[in-house]
């Protein structure tokens, strides 16, 4: 008589094969999930960085816009009152230009004055200590002429809310170390030669092209590489109105 069934050895072998298959499936699913999570974080970082870059490019492109070409309309954002005319009218709508920050002005309301409409005096600043990029505005329509509270357009002061960290200054020491750090702003004259208005402000009137570069890294560690993803985005802006003189 044939006794049909499985021996203990056969059952143990089947269980072993099943466990191997289950482990392989689990590994594939886990790897897929980690890869998907890493890609999602990279996409979010890309979207945030590109949005900030596009906003800056649009506004900086309008620097020095003034339909009347009246040099007396430019304000001194560092003065005790923003109603004061700039001590450097030839700087026009670029009143500050360093590696870390820019203050731009424009008469987008065509009122013959700067600051009486919102978003006509704007300051961008790279807060290297907190790895974020901020935007502030100033209005001459109110008695208080100080800049508005810094608003993060990339990175956030609260670490729990950050999707990316701005790392142009790798050490966060507000100085640029050659070979490791990347200036947020670089400036070029009409001949394409780089100029440095941060140390020689008198060169501001010769600015013809501004290069904006954002180096960022994801706040969270990539589950696949066990490292933070680093990304660099750059664009060049031509503030055409800045080249127009009377």
NORJO-V54454 format. One record per pair of residues at least 12 apart in sequence whose C-alpha atoms are under 10 Angstrom apart, sorted by the first residue. I is the first residue (numbers start at 1). J is the second residue. Records with the same first field share a line. If there is no record, write none. Layout:
I=J ; J
This chain:
31=223 ; 224
32=224
33=223 ; 224
34=222 ; 223 ; 224 ; 225
35=222 ; 223 ; 224 ; 225
36=223 ; 224
37=222 ; 223 ; 224
38=218 ; 220 ; 221 ; 222 ; 223 ; 224 ; 225 ; 226 ; 228 ; 229
39=222 ; 223 ; 224 ; 229
40=222
41=163 ; 164 ; 218 ; 219 ; 220 ; 221 ; 222 ; 228 ; 229
42=163 ; 164 ; 217 ; 218 ; 222 ; 228 ; 229 ; 230 ; 231
44=163 ; 164 ; 218
45=154 ; 155 ; 162 ; 163 ; 164 ; 165 ; 216 ; 217 ; 218 ; 219 ; 229 ; 230 ; 231
46=164 ; 216 ; 217 ; 218 ; 231 ; 232 ; 233
48=153 ; 154 ; 155 ; 163 ; 164 ; 216
49=153 ; 154 ; 155 ; 164 ; 165 ; 166 ; 213 ; 214 ; 215 ; 216 ; 217 ; 231 ; 232 ; 233 ; 234
50=154 ; 214 ; 232 ; 233 ; 234 ; 235
51=153 ; 154
52=133 ; 134 ; 152 ; 153 ; 154 ; 214
53=153 ; 154 ; 212 ; 213 ; 214 ; 233 ; 234 ; 235
54=235
55=153
56=124 ; 135 ; 153 ; 212 ; 235 ; 237
57=210 ; 211 ; 212 ; 235 ; 236 ; 237 ; 238 ; 239
58=237 ; 239
59=104 ; 105 ; 106 ; 119 ; 120 ; 122 ; 237 ; 239
60=93 ; 94 ; 102 ; 103 ; 104 ; 105 ; 106 ; 122 ; 124 ; 210 ; 237 ; 238 ; 239 ; 240
61=104 ; 209 ; 210 ; 236 ; 237 ; 238 ; 239 ; 240 ; 241 ; 242
62=93 ; 104 ; 105 ; 106 ; 107 ; 108 ; 120 ; 237 ; 238 ; 239 ; 240 ; 241 ; 242
63=92 ; 93 ; 94 ; 95 ; 103 ; 104 ; 105 ; 106 ; 107 ; 108 ; 120 ; 121 ; 122 ; 238 ; 239 ; 240 ; 241 ; 242
64=91 ; 92 ; 93 ; 94 ; 95 ; 104 ; 105 ; 106 ; 107 ; 108 ; 114 ; 120 ; 239 ; 240 ; 241 ; 242 ; 243 ; 244
65=92 ; 93 ; 104 ; 105 ; 106 ; 107 ; 108 ; 110 ; 114 ; 120 ; 239 ; 240 ; 241 ; 242 ; 244
66=92 ; 93 ; 105 ; 106 ; 107 ; 108 ; 109 ; 110 ; 111 ; 112 ; 113 ; 114 ; 241 ; 242 ; 244
67=106 ; 107 ; 108 ; 109 ; 110 ; 111 ; 112 ; 241
68=107 ; 110 ; 111 ; 112 ; 113 ; 246
69=92 ; 112 ; 241 ; 244 ; 245 ; 246
70=89 ; 92 ; 112 ; 113 ; 245 ; 246
71=85 ; 86 ; 88 ; 89 ; 90 ; 91 ; 92 ; 93 ; 245 ; 246
72=84 ; 85 ; 86 ; 87 ; 88 ; 89 ; 90 ; 92 ; 112 ; 113 ; 114
73=85 ; 86 ; 89 ; 92 ; 93 ; 105 ; 106 ; 107 ; 112 ; 113 ; 114 ; 115
74=86 ; 87 ; 88 ; 89 ; 90 ; 91 ; 92 ; 93 ; 94 ; 95 ; 104 ; 105 ; 106 ; 107 ; 113 ; 114 ; 115 ; 121
75=87 ; 88 ; 89 ; 92 ; 93 ; 95 ; 105 ; 113 ; 114 ; 115 ; 121 ; 140
76=88 ; 89 ; 95 ; 96 ; 105
77=95 ; 96 ; 103 ; 104 ; 105 ; 121 ; 122 ; 123 ; 138 ; 145 ; 146 ; 147
78=95 ; 96 ; 145 ; 146 ; 147
79=145 ; 146
80=144 ; 145 ; 146
81=140 ; 143 ; 144 ; 145 ; 146
82=114 ; 115 ; 121 ; 138 ; 139 ; 140 ; 141 ; 142 ; 143 ; 144 ; 145 ; 146 ; 147
83=113 ; 114 ; 115 ; 116 ; 139 ; 140 ; 141 ; 143 ; 145
84=140
88=201 ; 202 ; 204 ; 205
89=205
90=202 ; 203 ; 204 ; 205 ; 206 ; 242 ; 245
91=104 ; 201 ; 202 ; 203 ; 204 ; 205 ; 206 ; 207 ; 242
92=104 ; 105 ; 106 ; 204 ; 205 ; 241 ; 242 ; 243 ; 244 ; 245
93=105 ; 106 ; 107 ; 114 ; 120 ; 121 ; 204 ; 205 ; 239 ; 241 ; 242
94=106 ; 121 ; 122 ; 123 ; 204 ; 205 ; 207 ; 239 ; 242
95=121 ; 123 ; 201 ; 204 ; 205
96=123 ; 124 ; 197 ; 198 ; 201 ; 204
97=124 ; 185 ; 186 ; 187 ; 196 ; 197 ; 198 ; 199 ; 200 ; 201 ; 203 ; 204 ; 207 ; 210
98=125 ; 183 ; 184 ; 185 ; 186 ; 187 ; 196 ; 197 ; 198 ; 199 ; 200 ; 201
99=125 ; 126 ; 174 ; 175 ; 176 ; 182 ; 183 ; 184 ; 185 ; 186 ; 187 ; 196 ; 197 ; 198 ; 199 ; 212
100=124 ; 125 ; 126 ; 127 ; 128 ; 133 ; 168 ; 169 ; 174 ; 175 ; 176 ; 182 ; 183 ; 184 ; 185 ; 186 ; 198
101=123 ; 124 ; 125 ; 126 ; 127 ; 133 ; 134 ; 135 ; 183 ; 184 ; 185 ; 198
102=122 ; 123 ; 124 ; 125 ; 126 ; 135 ; 184 ; 185 ; 198
103=121 ; 122 ; 123 ; 124 ; 125 ; 135 ; 136 ; 137
104=119 ; 120 ; 121 ; 122 ; 123 ; 124 ; 137
105=119 ; 120 ; 121 ; 122 ; 123 ; 137 ; 138
106=119 ; 120 ; 121 ; 122 ; 241 ; 242
107=119 ; 120 ; 121
108=120
113=140
114=138 ; 139 ; 140 ; 141
115=137 ; 138 ; 139 ; 140 ; 141 ; 142 ; 145
116=138 ; 139 ; 140 ; 141 ; 142
117=138 ; 139 ; 140 ; 141
118=137 ; 138 ; 139 ; 140 ; 141
119=136 ; 137 ; 138 ; 139
120=137 ; 138 ; 139 ; 140
121=136 ; 137 ; 138 ; 139 ; 140 ; 147
122=135 ; 136 ; 137 ; 138 ; 139 ; 147 ; 148
123=135 ; 136 ; 137 ; 138 ; 147 ; 148 ; 150
124=136 ; 137 ; 150 ; 151 ; 152 ; 153
125=150 ; 151 ; 152 ; 184
126=152 ; 154 ; 166 ; 167 ; 168 ; 169 ; 174 ; 183 ; 184 ; 185 ; 214
127=150 ; 152 ; 155 ; 157 ; 166 ; 167 ; 169 ; 172 ; 173 ; 174
128=165 ; 166 ; 167 ; 168 ; 169 ; 170 ; 171 ; 172 ; 173 ; 174 ; 175
129=157 ; 166 ; 167 ; 169 ; 170 ; 171 ; 172 ; 173 ; 174
130=155 ; 156 ; 157 ; 158 ; 159 ; 165 ; 166 ; 167 ; 172
131=154 ; 155 ; 156 ; 157 ; 159 ; 162 ; 164 ; 165 ; 166 ; 167 ; 168 ; 169 ; 170 ; 171 ; 172 ; 216 ; 217
132=151 ; 152 ; 153 ; 154 ; 155 ; 156 ; 157 ; 162 ; 164 ; 165 ; 166 ; 167 ; 168 ; 216
133=150 ; 151 ; 152 ; 153 ; 154 ; 155 ; 156 ; 157 ; 165 ; 166 ; 184 ; 214
134=149 ; 150 ; 151 ; 152 ; 153 ; 154 ; 155 ; 156 ; 157
135=147 ; 148 ; 149 ; 150 ; 151 ; 152 ; 153 ; 154
136=148 ; 149 ; 150 ; 151 ; 152
137=149 ; 150 ; 151
154=166 ; 214 ; 216
155=216 ; 217 ; 218 ; 219
159=219
160=219
161=219
162=218 ; 219 ; 220
163=216 ; 217 ; 218 ; 219 ; 220
164=215 ; 216 ; 217 ; 218 ; 219 ; 220 ; 228 ; 229 ; 230 ; 231
165=215 ; 216 ; 217 ; 218 ; 219 ; 220 ; 230
166=184 ; 214 ; 215 ; 216 ; 217 ; 218 ; 219 ; 230 ; 231 ; 232
167=181 ; 182 ; 184 ; 214 ; 215 ; 216 ; 217 ; 230 ; 231 ; 232
168=180 ; 181 ; 182 ; 183 ; 184 ; 213 ; 214 ; 215 ; 216 ; 217 ; 232
169=181 ; 182 ; 183 ; 184 ; 215
170=182 ; 215 ; 216
181=215
182=213 ; 214 ; 215 ; 232
183=211 ; 212 ; 213 ; 214 ; 215
184=210 ; 211 ; 212 ; 213 ; 214 ; 215 ; 234
185=210 ; 211 ; 212 ; 213 ; 214 ; 234 ; 236
186=198 ; 207 ; 209 ; 210 ; 211 ; 212 ; 213 ; 236
187=203 ; 204 ; 206 ; 207 ; 208 ; 209 ; 210 ; 211 ; 212 ; 236 ; 237
188=203 ; 204 ; 206 ; 207 ; 208 ; 209 ; 210 ; 211 ; 238
189=203 ; 204 ; 205 ; 206 ; 207 ; 208 ; 209 ; 210
190=206 ; 207 ; 208 ; 209 ; 243
191=206 ; 208 ; 209
192=207 ; 208 ; 209
193=207 ; 208 ; 209
194=207 ; 209 ; 210
195=207
204=242
205=242 ; 243 ; 245
206=242 ; 243
207=238 ; 239 ; 240 ; 242 ; 243
208=237 ; 238 ; 239 ; 240 ; 241 ; 242 ; 243
209=236 ; 237 ; 238 ; 239 ; 240 ; 242
210=235 ; 236 ; 237 ; 238 ; 239
211=234 ; 235 ; 236 ; 237 ; 238
212=233 ; 234 ; 235 ; 236 ; 237
213=232 ; 233 ; 234 ; 235 ; 236
214=231 ; 232 ; 233 ; 234 ; 235
215=230 ; 231 ; 232 ; 233 ; 234
216=228 ; 229 ; 230 ; 231 ; 232 ; 233
217=229 ; 230 ; 231 ; 232
218=230 ; 231
